[in-house]
Amino acid sequence: MVKDNLLYTETHEWVEVIGDEAVIGITDYAQHELGDIVYVELPEVGDELEKGEGFGSIEAVKAVEDVVSPVTGEVVAINEDLEDTPEAINNDAFGDGWIMKVKLTNMDELEDLMDAAEYKLLIEN
């Protein structure tokens, strides 16, 4: 599943822009490829992230994957529920499985992200 109202990265993160904040998670495709997620390493509220920088990891039965920030900004919220229920990403990658919220410092970076049509092409190939 790919949601039309989101932006995407080549490394399978999704971004929902709400005002000057971005909600970030991994895509349904990514969680499916990883399999059963057993642990999520989250950033800290207040962390300053640079676009393209790793900010945590997701551990699944099959593999451990770094999660890369698609934007530059300050972490203003994390999904603490993932500490106890990391499988929320498997169950609802675009909803309850969100990872963090970032206050954007460079809105121009959003232009580098893919729209839903571009992301669909990426995962189909």
Backbone as CSV, one residue per row, in Angstrom:
resi,resn,N_x,N_y,N_z,CA_x,CA_y,CA_z,C_x,C_y,C_z
1,MET,0.840,-1.175,0.000,0.000,0.000,0.000,0.893,1.250,0.000
2,VAL,0.531,2.217,-0.815,1.194,3.513,-0.866,0.105,4.575,-0.713
3,LYS,0.290,5.498,0.223,-0.709,6.559,0.433,-0.371,7.760,-0.432
4,ASP,-1.380,8.277,-1.106,-1.186,9.370,-2.058,-0.793,10.694,-1.411
5,ASN,-1.161,10.917,-0.158,-0.933,12.223,0.469,0.425,12.355,1.156
6,LEU,1.291,11.351,1.014,2.581,11.352,1.686,3.723,11.535,0.691
7,LEU,4.898,11.860,1.226,6.132,11.905,0.446,6.991,10.719,0.876
8,TYR,7.905,10.307,0.004,8.666,9.080,0.238,10.140,9.255,-0.098
9,THR,10.973,8.356,0.493,12.403,8.339,0.196,12.763,7.030,-0.492
10,GLU,13.932,7.017,-1.100,14.429,5.781,-1.726,14.748,4.722,-0.677
11,THR,14.954,5.143,0.576,15.247,4.203,1.651,13.978,3.806,2.421
12,HIS,12.815,4.106,1.838,11.509,3.607,2.294,10.989,4.239,3.586
13,GLU,11.331,5.518,3.804,10.664,6.283,4.849,9.529,7.079,4.208
14,TRP,8.492,7.348,4.990,7.410,8.226,4.522,7.405,9.492,5.365
15,VAL,6.888,10.559,4.763,6.832,11.864,5.417,5.446,12.455,5.193
16,GLU,4.807,12.845,6.290,3.555,13.591,6.206,3.828,14.988,6.744
17,VAL,3.650,15.993,5.893,3.919,17.372,6.296,2.638,17.990,6.849
18,ILE,2.747,18.506,8.083,1.632,19.194,8.739,2.187,20.527,9.222
19,GLY,1.895,21.595,8.478,2.451,22.904,8.817,3.955,22.896,8.660
20,ASP,4.674,23.209,9.757,6.135,23.204,9.691,6.721,21.971,10.373
21,GLU,5.895,20.932,10.516,6.360,19.675,11.092,6.184,18.531,10.108
22,ALA,7.015,17.507,10.294,6.925,16.298,9.473,6.759,15.100,10.394
23,VAL,5.752,14.286,10.130,5.595,13.001,10.800,6.307,11.992,9.917
24,ILE,7.131,11.132,10.523,7.986,10.234,9.755,7.821,8.809,10.253
25,GLY,7.807,7.879,9.301,7.771,6.457,9.622,8.400,5.688,8.485
26,ILE,8.307,4.357,8.551,8.747,3.547,7.410,7.514,3.056,6.668
27,THR,7.693,2.768,5.402,6.559,2.419,4.559,6.045,1.004,4.817
28,ASP,4.846,0.762,4.352,4.259,-0.563,4.411,5.142,-1.567,3.676
29,TYR,5.695,-1.152,2.538,6.612,-2.013,1.773,7.814,-2.402,2.641
30,ALA,8.408,-1.413,3.322,9.592,-1.669,4.146,9.278,-2.629,5.289
31,GLN,8.157,-2.408,5.979,7.835,-3.302,7.102,7.572,-4.713,6.602
32,HIS,6.973,-4.833,5.417,6.708,-6.152,4.845,8.013,-6.873,4.512
33,GLU,8.976,-6.122,3.938,10.272,-6.703,3.597,11.050,-7.123,4.845
34,LEU,10.935,-6.349,5.918,11.654,-6.663,7.157,11.072,-7.877,7.871
35,GLY,9.771,-8.049,7.803,9.121,-9.114,8.551,8.754,-8.630,9.945
36,ASP,8.621,-9.561,10.880,8.147,-9.229,12.225,9.145,-8.325,12.949
37,ILE,8.711,-7.119,13.275,9.563,-6.139,13.950,9.520,-6.395,15.451
38,VAL,10.725,-6.512,16.054,10.809,-6.854,17.472,11.395,-5.729,18.328
39,TYR,12.023,-4.728,17.703,12.627,-3.638,18.472,12.793,-2.416,17.584
40,VAL,12.538,-1.233,18.161,12.741,0.029,17.443,13.612,0.934,18.308
41,GLU,14.750,1.367,17.760,15.593,2.348,18.436,15.131,3.726,17.993
42,LEU,14.674,4.526,18.940,14.114,5.841,18.654,15.136,6.939,18.946
43,PRO,15.010,8.075,18.272,15.839,9.221,18.636,15.320,9.829,19.946
44,GLU,15.999,10.839,20.439,15.558,11.565,21.633,14.853,12.852,21.205
45,VAL,13.821,13.249,21.939,13.212,14.559,21.711,14.298,15.601,21.941
46,GLY,14.411,16.553,21.029,15.445,17.574,21.103,16.637,17.292,20.212
47,ASP,16.762,16.038,19.712,17.860,15.723,18.783,17.742,16.576,17.531
48,GLU,18.874,17.057,17.050,18.934,17.784,15.782,19.354,16.784,14.714
49,LEU,18.533,16.639,13.682,18.816,15.684,12.617,19.146,16.405,11.325
50,GLU,20.034,15.804,10.561,20.354,16.288,9.224,19.733,15.325,8.224
51,LYS,19.249,15.856,7.120,18.716,15.015,6.053,19.785,14.003,5.643
52,GLY,19.397,12.736,5.536,20.306,11.677,5.129,21.067,11.027,6.266
53,GLU,20.871,11.523,7.483,21.567,11.001,8.657,20.725,9.915,9.320
54,GLY,21.379,8.841,9.748,20.677,7.803,10.481,20.260,8.322,11.847
55,PHE,19.068,7.959,12.304,18.604,8.432,13.608,18.168,7.298,14.515
56,GLY,18.202,6.087,14.052,17.770,4.945,14.841,17.805,3.700,13.979
57,SER,17.246,2.637,14.511,17.213,1.401,13.747,15.950,0.624,14.077
58,ILE,15.661,-0.297,13.190,14.522,-1.190,13.376,15.051,-2.611,13.281
59,GLU,14.783,-3.379,14.326,15.250,-4.752,14.377,14.067,-5.667,14.120
60,ALA,14.241,-6.536,13.155,13.205,-7.510,12.825,13.810,-8.907,12.921
61,VAL,12.960,-9.900,12.786,13.432,-11.273,12.844,14.465,-11.520,11.739
62,LYS,14.251,-10.926,10.557,15.118,-11.156,9.405,16.377,-10.293,9.382
63,ALA,16.302,-9.048,9.903,17.401,-8.104,9.703,17.284,-6.923,10.654
64,VAL,18.372,-6.143,10.713,18.361,-4.860,11.410,18.638,-3.798,10.357
65,GLU,17.791,-2.781,10.305,17.941,-1.710,9.312,18.041,-0.370,10.004
66,ASP,18.981,0.451,9.540,19.043,1.829,10.013,17.896,2.613,9.397
67,VAL,17.409,3.590,10.137,16.377,4.479,9.624,17.043,5.833,9.408
68,VAL,16.800,6.409,8.220,17.473,7.628,7.795,16.477,8.786,7.801
69,SER,16.922,9.929,8.307,16.044,11.091,8.337,15.889,11.668,6.930
70,PRO,14.655,11.805,6.470,14.421,12.377,5.141,14.477,13.901,5.128
71,VAL,14.581,14.511,6.317,14.542,15.974,6.435,15.518,16.437,7.520
72,THR,15.813,17.729,7.507,16.620,18.362,8.552,15.683,19.048,9.537
73,GLY,15.964,18.888,10.823,15.150,19.556,11.819,15.356,18.994,13.202
74,GLU,14.512,19.439,14.126,14.590,19.016,15.522,13.467,18.040,15.834
75,VAL,13.820,16.936,16.486,12.821,15.958,16.918,11.969,16.597,18.017
76,VAL,10.658,16.705,17.756,9.753,17.311,18.736,8.851,16.277,19.409
77,ALA,8.792,15.070,18.860,8.001,13.995,19.476,8.490,12.664,18.948
78,ILE,8.397,11.644,19.793,8.684,10.274,19.366,7.499,9.404,19.756
79,ASN,7.334,8.315,19.049,6.241,7.392,19.329,6.709,6.396,20.394
80,GLU,6.567,6.795,21.657,7.044,5.969,22.764,6.337,4.621,22.837
81,ASP,5.152,4.520,22.257,4.429,3.240,22.251,5.233,2.147,21.553
82,LEU,6.115,2.541,20.625,6.900,1.541,19.886,7.897,0.816,20.788
83,GLU,8.238,1.415,21.937,9.156,0.749,22.865,8.539,-0.534,23.399
84,ASP,7.226,-0.528,23.636,6.538,-1.706,24.160,5.858,-2.530,23.071
85,THR,5.465,-1.871,21.980,4.754,-2.569,20.902,5.349,-2.214,19.538
86,PRO,6.603,-2.652,19.280,7.234,-2.343,17.997,6.462,-2.920,16.807
87,GLU,5.668,-3.949,17.059,4.887,-4.570,15.984,3.804,-3.637,15.450
88,ALA,3.581,-2.503,16.107,2.630,-1.514,15.580,3.040,-1.080,14.172
89,ILE,4.339,-1.103,13.891,4.792,-0.754,12.536,4.296,-1.794,11.541
90,ASN,4.353,-3.074,11.911,3.838,-4.124,11.026,2.332,-3.996,10.838
91,ASN,1.631,-3.670,11.917,0.171,-3.638,11.885,-0.393,-2.394,11.216
92,ASP,0.308,-1.256,11.327,-0.233,0.007,10.837,0.920,0.982,10.563
93,ALA,1.705,0.698,9.527,2.922,1.472,9.233,2.640,2.959,9.038
94,PHE,1.482,3.277,8.469,1.161,4.676,8.177,0.321,5.353,9.276
95,GLY,0.008,4.622,10.327,-0.823,5.175,11.393,-0.131,5.045,12.733
96,ASP,-0.545,4.043,13.523,0.011,3.842,14.861,1.510,3.558,14.836
97,GLY,2.049,3.190,13.674,3.469,2.852,13.553,4.374,4.022,13.227
98,TRP,3.869,5.267,13.305,4.745,6.416,13.060,5.904,6.377,14.048
99,ILE,7.042,6.970,13.646,8.237,6.899,14.484,8.519,8.211,15.209
100,MET,8.510,9.329,14.486,8.851,10.601,15.128,8.220,11.769,14.387
101,LYS,8.226,12.918,15.064,7.806,14.185,14.460,8.996,15.132,14.538
102,VAL,9.224,15.842,13.437,10.372,16.735,13.322,9.886,18.129,12.940
103,LYS,10.391,19.151,13.643,10.138,20.534,13.246,11.112,20.849,12.125
104,LEU,10.564,21.127,10.947,11.376,21.326,9.750,12.159,22.635,9.813
105,THR,13.425,22.561,9.390,14.236,23.774,9.314,14.581,24.141,7.874
106,ASN,14.279,23.243,6.930,14.556,23.529,5.523,13.446,22.921,4.659
107,MET,12.403,23.691,4.422,11.245,23.196,3.659,11.627,22.816,2.221
108,ASP,12.689,23.412,1.682,13.113,23.114,0.307,13.496,21.646,0.141
109,GLU,13.929,20.995,1.218,14.313,19.581,1.138,13.147,18.693,0.724
110,LEU,11.933,19.129,0.984,10.760,18.319,0.633,10.674,18.096,-0.866
111,GLU,11.228,19.014,-1.640,11.206,18.882,-3.098,12.032,17.695,-3.581
112,ASP,12.966,17.213,-2.749,13.818,16.079,-3.117,13.140,14.737,-2.887
113,LEU,11.998,14.752,-2.198,11.303,13.508,-1.884,10.392,13.098,-3.028
114,MET,10.054,11.814,-3.058,9.186,11.282,-4.105,7.716,11.428,-3.720
115,ASP,6.873,11.622,-4.734,5.439,11.543,-4.478,5.018,10.075,-4.588
116,ALA,3.759,9.805,-4.357,3.272,8.423,-4.329,3.514,7.698,-5.652
117,ALA,3.286,8.367,-6.776,3.474,7.728,-8.086,4.938,7.332,-8.291
118,GLU,5.833,8.217,-7.931,7.263,7.899,-8.072,7.680,6.757,-7.159
119,TYR,7.148,6.749,-5.941,7.491,5.677,-5.008,6.935,4.332,-5.491
120,LYS,5.728,4.335,-6.036,5.159,3.086,-6.570,6.063,2.503,-7.644
121,LEU,6.578,3.368,-8.525,7.501,2.907,-9.567,8.754,2.294,-8.951
122,LEU,9.285,2.912,-7.902,10.487,2.406,-7.236,10.265,0.993,-6.711
123,ILE,9.162,0.774,-6.015,8.963,-0.543,-5.383,8.471,-1.596,-6.360
124,GLU,7.976,-1.178,-7.514,7.541,-2.165,-8.509,8.725,-2.698,-9.308
125,ASN,9.812,-1.941,-9.351,10.980,-2.353,-10.147,12.005,-3.103,-9.330
